[in-house]
Amino acid sequence: MPHRFERSLCIDDFATVNRRTVLRGLGTGAMVTMGSGLFGSQVWGTPVFAAYPFALGVASGDPAPDGFVLWTKIAPKPLEQGSGMPKRPVEVEWAVGSDARMRQVVQKGTAVAHPELGHAVHVEVGGLEPARDYFYQFTIGSERSRIGRTRTLPSIGAPLAQIRFGLAGCQKYEDGFFTAYQRIAEEQFDFVFHYGDYIYERRVLRPADRALPVVRVMPGDPDKTYTLDDYRNRYAIYKLDANLQGAHASTPFIMSFDDHEVDNDWAGDTTEENTPPELFLLRRAAAFQAWYEHMPVRRTLLPRGPDVLAYRRFAIGDLLAFNVLDTRQYRSPQACGGGIKVGCAEALEPQRTMMGETQERWLYDSFKTSKARWTVLAQQVIMMPNDRDPDPKVFAPSMDKWDGAVAARDRLLAAVDAAKVSNLVALAGDIHNNWAGELKQDFKDASSATLGVEFVGTSVSSDGDGFDINDTFKARMQQQPHTKFVNNQRGYVRHTITPARWQADFQVLDKVTIPDGRMSTRKSLVVEAGKSGLLEA
Ligand SMILES: [Fe+2]
């Protein structure tokens, strides 16, 4: 299959070059020459580890019709600075199989784990068949990783009967067990979209710090994260969670980030700490490097200093135009200083933005040409108006959401309306509740046109057990007719999409303060293609 190697040759500028595959394309002679010339003197030749080097698990992500990214990070002592690794590159073998036991290996190669990236490995595999399961494994010396399952996307534009994905995020370690990820692993999804808050940057909470139970105390008493090593340590603690590892090993993840990968409620180059922007950007660069090191994302997402090009589009058969948005890096500073504000005039200023001009144009241009049945805005913060005050006379929105940049929301929905985008579905997270609602042409007029729907997924663990609903949530929902559902428990959202129907199942746990909480479907809502609005399933 020569095309397989041609594809690999195109990606030979990646940090973790698939050397063997590339070199096979060039001929065996080249393999020997390049193999010894490039890395011969520096590579740790016969690694022997003091502990299991795949302690952080494996992952796959950014699926395409012909491949995906395979990820691991060599870390025999994940909680130590340097992860117990020597400061030199090390070669890691990888293999992709067509069966769960890796009997039929369809591709294999060698990647280099560089100390500059904390010995993270990102292998971009191409040349595979669309819409099917694959399995993968890493080997280093005599050590083998677990076998992960992943899946390619269907061919772009090809008729697709159904796709299933999970929506998850907000996984505060101290607040609860990651039982939602155990259930996600059982789903065998086509993919998971993670909207962010994969880690929390704050000082680790101790039981005396607050009324809410501190379910898990982090090892080592880590403080707030500022440096690359701080962030690396935080990711290592999270990545050691068996349920999280199980979910990653079950399906490819499409990763995004929200605020807590860097700092609470950061916006562009500003933060609530009022740090000078040029200093905050140093911290952002450290945070983004650690994020890249731990995420199964493509080389195009390698940070350039404090910048990451994280907005991107996945064309999924003829069903989905799946737009992953970045509502953090290019947005205006928090209006009126951020937080929940009543009557903030700055939030209404016309120049305010959530995506920045370039990303807006990239998105709106795609509306004009998209032929996909469903257009998805996979993003971070709630888009529809969300009043935090139960008093109907008081509108008290959070400035950190699209409510803090009303003109940006207006421009987006105007572009949707102008391009006659049918079947618009926005996804969000961030607020640690489940919400579902309708995106209205005029949110103040319940009879105005519905331009799309929004599903806000709850947290995996952040804010602890929660509860189904109380009077405050009831009042907040009733005074906002565009909201159709709210629930304050932990879990994830399962989305099942066909040409005719989008179904969202809100999967909730009775408890996350115990390791074996019970999961149930709290609500199933449906959108019928061609008809705007939410229906009960
Ligand atoms: Fe969160």
Boltz pocket constraint, residues with backbone or C-beta under 6 A from the ligand:
constraints:
  - pocket:
      binder: B
      contacts: [[A, 170], [A, 171], [A, 196], [A, 197], [A, 260], [A, 430], [A, 431], [A, 432], [A, 459], [A, 462]]
      max_distance: 6.0
